[in-house]
């Protein structure tokens, strides 16, 4: 059974928007309306590499579950998910795993105003996945106190989602790490990732600040 973890304190701080307090995907303007482009499977991992080393395919359709991103009520606090060290080789990670974004000290992601393309600010995020989970991961996200989607990777038209491939047959049982960019338009605010795998689904709320 897929396990969904949403902090009770976080849910209590948000206005209910639809069944179960979740926001349906069609409650937001489509990502394309903000200049995001459809992700081409795992191809984002192939930049600067030989095509022969590029993982083929894309995440299974069952991972593209309806979004369950809460909407922040007026004046309500942005209660971020917990953050901690989960592996001594990496920085402070957000959430309960098994897929974690890094670095998120105090549940906060910091960005630099200096680099942008197409109005999208670049923010470096490392995705780490515990050795116990070997399947694919789908990452999507949205601003909770506004109308902006999160984008991913490079260019004036970032990807609308981030797809991470499963472990190949015969690969060792070890942690995986995927350097990436999360892209933002509005700057500071309250945001959330929705992270879906074959055995889990997580909503991770975080602060974004310069």
C-alpha beads as a LAMMPS data file, in Angstrom:
LAMMPS data file: protein, C-alpha beads

210 atoms
209 bonds

1 atom types
1 bond types

-500.0 500.0 xlo xhi
-500.0 500.0 ylo yhi
-500.0 500.0 zlo zhi

Masses

1 110.0

Atoms # bond

1 1 1 0.000 0.000 0.000
2 1 1 1.243 3.440 -0.883
3 1 1 1.930 5.428 2.264
4 1 1 1.135 9.168 2.280
5 1 1 2.774 11.270 4.972
6 1 1 1.541 14.813 5.495
7 1 1 2.337 16.437 8.842
8 1 1 -0.889 16.970 10.842
9 1 1 0.347 20.373 11.903
10 1 1 0.834 21.326 8.286
11 1 1 -2.645 20.195 7.287
12 1 1 -4.194 22.157 10.163
13 1 1 -2.569 25.364 8.948
14 1 1 -4.145 25.247 5.502
15 1 1 -7.580 25.958 4.076
16 1 1 -9.412 22.887 2.769
17 1 1 -9.628 23.104 -1.011
18 1 1 -11.478 20.062 -2.288
19 1 1 -11.837 16.561 -0.900
20 1 1 -9.478 15.651 1.907
21 1 1 -7.876 19.086 1.965
22 1 1 -6.043 18.363 -1.274
23 1 1 -5.775 20.619 -4.299
24 1 1 -6.614 18.859 -7.541
25 1 1 -4.150 19.282 -10.401
26 1 1 -6.710 21.252 -12.419
27 1 1 -7.092 23.777 -9.563
28 1 1 -3.837 25.380 -10.716
29 1 1 -3.168 26.961 -14.115
30 1 1 -1.452 24.349 -16.304
31 1 1 2.364 24.350 -16.119
32 1 1 2.512 25.236 -19.815
33 1 1 0.764 28.542 -19.033
34 1 1 3.894 29.560 -17.118
35 1 1 6.308 28.463 -19.826
36 1 1 7.187 25.026 -18.451
37 1 1 7.787 22.213 -20.916
38 1 1 6.783 18.578 -20.663
39 1 1 9.546 16.406 -19.236
40 1 1 11.017 13.863 -21.634
41 1 1 11.440 10.975 -19.232
42 1 1 14.965 10.565 -17.868
43 1 1 16.580 12.583 -20.677
44 1 1 17.519 15.462 -18.336
45 1 1 20.232 13.184 -16.943
46 1 1 21.913 12.955 -20.348
47 1 1 23.205 16.506 -20.712
48 1 1 26.884 16.314 -21.651
49 1 1 26.984 12.531 -21.672
50 1 1 27.158 9.879 -24.341
51 1 1 23.698 8.732 -25.511
52 1 1 24.771 5.156 -24.814
53 1 1 25.009 6.022 -21.099
54 1 1 21.587 7.633 -20.981
55 1 1 18.790 5.772 -19.165
56 1 1 15.825 5.257 -21.453
57 1 1 12.134 5.447 -20.676
58 1 1 10.163 7.358 -18.092
59 1 1 8.433 6.855 -14.756
60 1 1 5.399 4.531 -14.774
61 1 1 2.047 6.246 -15.288
62 1 1 0.861 5.063 -11.855
63 1 1 3.339 7.440 -10.193
64 1 1 1.542 10.434 -11.690
65 1 1 -1.047 10.477 -8.921
66 1 1 -3.389 13.455 -8.405
67 1 1 -1.560 16.253 -6.627
68 1 1 -2.294 16.644 -2.929
69 1 1 -0.685 20.039 -2.345
70 1 1 -2.389 22.118 0.371
71 1 1 -3.174 25.777 -0.195
72 1 1 -1.999 28.266 2.413
73 1 1 -4.781 30.243 4.103
74 1 1 -4.413 33.993 4.447
75 1 1 -2.108 34.775 7.354
76 1 1 -1.414 31.101 8.113
77 1 1 2.204 30.134 8.851
78 1 1 4.264 28.069 6.452
79 1 1 5.002 25.007 8.578
80 1 1 7.892 23.247 6.907
81 1 1 8.560 19.520 7.012
82 1 1 11.268 18.333 9.385
83 1 1 14.878 18.388 8.206
84 1 1 17.878 16.377 9.432
85 1 1 21.020 14.531 8.437
86 1 1 20.075 11.129 7.019
87 1 1 23.475 10.190 5.603
88 1 1 26.863 11.600 6.713
89 1 1 27.935 11.992 3.088
90 1 1 25.274 14.626 2.357
91 1 1 23.815 17.833 3.747
92 1 1 20.609 18.360 5.694
93 1 1 17.707 16.565 4.027
94 1 1 13.990 17.378 4.053
95 1 1 11.289 14.904 4.986
96 1 1 10.990 11.227 5.963
97 1 1 12.357 9.722 2.738
98 1 1 13.176 7.462 1.071
99 1 1 13.777 10.255 -1.483
100 1 1 15.104 13.486 0.020
101 1 1 15.976 16.971 -1.315
102 1 1 19.203 18.537 0.048
103 1 1 20.123 21.097 1.500
104 1 1 17.169 22.253 3.610
105 1 1 18.453 23.506 6.971
106 1 1 15.448 24.411 9.152
107 1 1 13.158 23.398 6.288
108 1 1 14.419 26.304 4.169
109 1 1 15.788 26.425 0.625
110 1 1 17.892 29.499 -0.148
111 1 1 18.359 30.972 -3.599
112 1 1 20.620 33.516 -5.276
113 1 1 19.053 36.344 -7.294
114 1 1 22.037 36.381 -9.647
115 1 1 21.243 33.587 -12.104
116 1 1 18.045 33.223 -14.111
117 1 1 16.736 32.318 -17.568
118 1 1 13.313 33.194 -18.900
119 1 1 12.449 34.705 -15.518
120 1 1 13.171 31.413 -13.705
121 1 1 15.704 31.585 -10.858
122 1 1 18.129 28.666 -10.511
123 1 1 18.338 26.876 -7.144
124 1 1 20.702 23.908 -6.712
125 1 1 19.042 20.875 -5.131
126 1 1 20.580 17.445 -4.642
127 1 1 18.152 14.523 -4.607
128 1 1 19.330 11.556 -2.556
129 1 1 17.565 8.201 -2.352
130 1 1 18.171 5.605 0.342
131 1 1 19.647 2.235 -0.526
132 1 1 16.451 0.487 0.542
133 1 1 14.386 1.993 -2.284
134 1 1 15.424 0.999 -5.802
135 1 1 12.442 2.185 -7.820
136 1 1 11.701 5.338 -9.878
137 1 1 10.783 8.722 -8.384
138 1 1 8.582 11.531 -9.711
139 1 1 8.961 15.069 -8.304
140 1 1 6.481 17.908 -8.872
141 1 1 5.869 21.118 -6.942
142 1 1 3.947 24.362 -6.517
143 1 1 3.856 27.554 -4.484
144 1 1 1.344 27.264 -1.619
145 1 1 0.855 31.001 -1.018
146 1 1 0.636 31.883 -4.707
147 1 1 -0.036 30.570 -8.207
148 1 1 3.435 29.552 -9.371
149 1 1 4.622 26.087 -10.256
150 1 1 8.110 24.874 -9.499
151 1 1 10.191 24.078 -12.562
152 1 1 13.201 21.819 -12.911
153 1 1 16.565 21.836 -14.657
154 1 1 18.016 24.371 -17.107
155 1 1 16.937 26.804 -19.826
156 1 1 14.329 29.501 -20.304
157 1 1 11.621 26.820 -20.318
158 1 1 12.276 24.443 -17.407
159 1 1 10.748 20.989 -17.069
160 1 1 7.340 20.623 -15.427
161 1 1 8.546 17.644 -13.367
162 1 1 11.665 15.722 -12.456
163 1 1 11.845 12.001 -13.248
164 1 1 14.467 9.837 -11.553
165 1 1 15.076 6.322 -12.924
166 1 1 15.084 3.069 -10.964
167 1 1 18.227 1.143 -10.109
168 1 1 19.494 -0.985 -12.987
169 1 1 19.555 -4.752 -12.743
170 1 1 22.647 -5.984 -10.940
171 1 1 23.493 -2.571 -9.452
172 1 1 24.859 -2.541 -5.888
173 1 1 22.614 -1.718 -2.927
174 1 1 23.722 1.824 -2.118
175 1 1 22.459 5.387 -1.801
176 1 1 21.842 7.276 -5.041
177 1 1 22.437 11.006 -5.625
178 1 1 21.163 13.226 -8.460
179 1 1 22.337 16.867 -8.700
180 1 1 19.616 19.067 -10.170
181 1 1 18.085 22.531 -10.328
182 1 1 14.743 23.544 -8.888
183 1 1 13.475 26.659 -10.695
184 1 1 11.294 29.385 -9.174
185 1 1 9.602 32.513 -10.538
186 1 1 8.087 34.342 -7.583
187 1 1 11.007 34.213 -5.186
188 1 1 10.452 34.016 -1.431
189 1 1 7.400 32.182 -0.183
190 1 1 5.950 28.862 0.928
191 1 1 6.278 25.931 -1.448
192 1 1 5.907 22.159 -1.496
193 1 1 7.253 19.219 -3.435
194 1 1 5.079 16.194 -4.094
195 1 1 7.356 13.153 -4.351
196 1 1 5.930 9.884 -5.655
197 1 1 7.480 6.431 -5.808
198 1 1 6.075 2.958 -6.265
199 1 1 5.697 2.440 -2.494
200 1 1 5.317 5.981 -1.133
201 1 1 3.960 9.466 -1.711
202 1 1 5.141 12.528 0.197
203 1 1 4.171 16.193 0.380
204 1 1 7.124 18.224 1.690
205 1 1 6.438 21.859 2.597
206 1 1 9.401 24.252 2.729
207 1 1 10.336 27.934 2.956
208 1 1 12.045 29.586 0.004
209 1 1 14.149 32.621 0.854
210 1 1 17.157 34.544 -0.571

Bonds

1 1 1 2
2 1 2 3
3 1 3 4
4 1 4 5
5 1 5 6
6 1 6 7
7 1 7 8
8 1 8 9
9 1 9 10
10 1 10 11
11 1 11 12
12 1 12 13
13 1 13 14
14 1 14 15
15 1 15 16
16 1 16 17
17 1 17 18
18 1 18 19
19 1 19 20
20 1 20 21
21 1 21 22
22 1 22 23
23 1 23 24
24 1 24 25
25 1 25 26
26 1 26 27
27 1 27 28
28 1 28 29
29 1 29 30
30 1 30 31
31 1 31 32
32 1 32 33
33 1 33 34
34 1 34 35
35 1 35 36
36 1 36 37
37 1 37 38
38 1 38 39
39 1 39 40
40 1 40 41
41 1 41 42
42 1 42 43
43 1 43 44
44 1 44 45
45 1 45 46
46 1 46 47
47 1 47 48
48 1 48 49
49 1 49 50
50 1 50 51
51 1 51 52
52 1 52 53
53 1 53 54
54 1 54 55
55 1 55 56
56 1 56 57
57 1 57 58
58 1 58 59
59 1 59 60
60 1 60 61
61 1 61 62
62 1 62 63
63 1 63 64
64 1 64 65
65 1 65 66
66 1 66 67
67 1 67 68
68 1 68 69
69 1 69 70
70 1 70 71
71 1 71 72
72 1 72 73
73 1 73 74
74 1 74 75
75 1 75 76
76 1 76 77
77 1 77 78
78 1 78 79
79 1 79 80
80 1 80 81
81 1 81 82
82 1 82 83
83 1 83 84
84 1 84 85
85 1 85 86
86 1 86 87
87 1 87 88
88 1 88 89
89 1 89 90
90 1 90 91
91 1 91 92
92 1 92 93
93 1 93 94
94 1 94 95
95 1 95 96
96 1 96 97
97 1 97 98
98 1 98 99
99 1 99 100
100 1 100 101
101 1 101 102
102 1 102 103
103 1 103 104
104 1 104 105
105 1 105 106
106 1 106 107
107 1 107 108
108 1 108 109
109 1 109 110
110 1 110 111
111 1 111 112
112 1 112 113
113 1 113 114
114 1 114 115
115 1 115 116
116 1 116 117
117 1 117 118
118 1 118 119
119 1 119 120
120 1 120 121
121 1 121 122
122 1 122 123
123 1 123 124
124 1 124 125
125 1 125 126
126 1 126 127
127 1 127 128
128 1 128 129
129 1 129 130
130 1 130 131
131 1 131 132
132 1 132 133
133 1 133 134
134 1 134 135
135 1 135 136
136 1 136 137
137 1 137 138
138 1 138 139
139 1 139 140
140 1 140 141
141 1 141 142
142 1 142 143
143 1 143 144
144 1 144 145
145 1 145 146
146 1 146 147
147 1 147 148
148 1 148 149
149 1 149 150
150 1 150 151
151 1 151 152
152 1 152 153
153 1 153 154
154 1 154 155
155 1 155 156
156 1 156 157
157 1 157 158
158 1 158 159
159 1 159 160
160 1 160 161
161 1 161 162
162 1 162 163
163 1 163 164
164 1 164 165
165 1 165 166
166 1 166 167
167 1 167 168
168 1 168 169
169 1 169 170
170 1 170 171
171 1 171 172
172 1 172 173
173 1 173 174
174 1 174 175
175 1 175 176
176 1 176 177
177 1 177 178
178 1 178 179
179 1 179 180
180 1 180 181
181 1 181 182
182 1 182 183
183 1 183 184
184 1 184 185
185 1 185 186
186 1 186 187
187 1 187 188
188 1 188 189
189 1 189 190
190 1 190 191
191 1 191 192
192 1 192 193
193 1 193 194
194 1 194 195
195 1 195 196
196 1 196 197
197 1 197 198
198 1 198 199
199 1 199 200
200 1 200 201
201 1 201 202
202 1 202 203
203 1 203 204
204 1 204 205
205 1 205 206
206 1 206 207
207 1 207 208
208 1 208 209
209 1 209 210
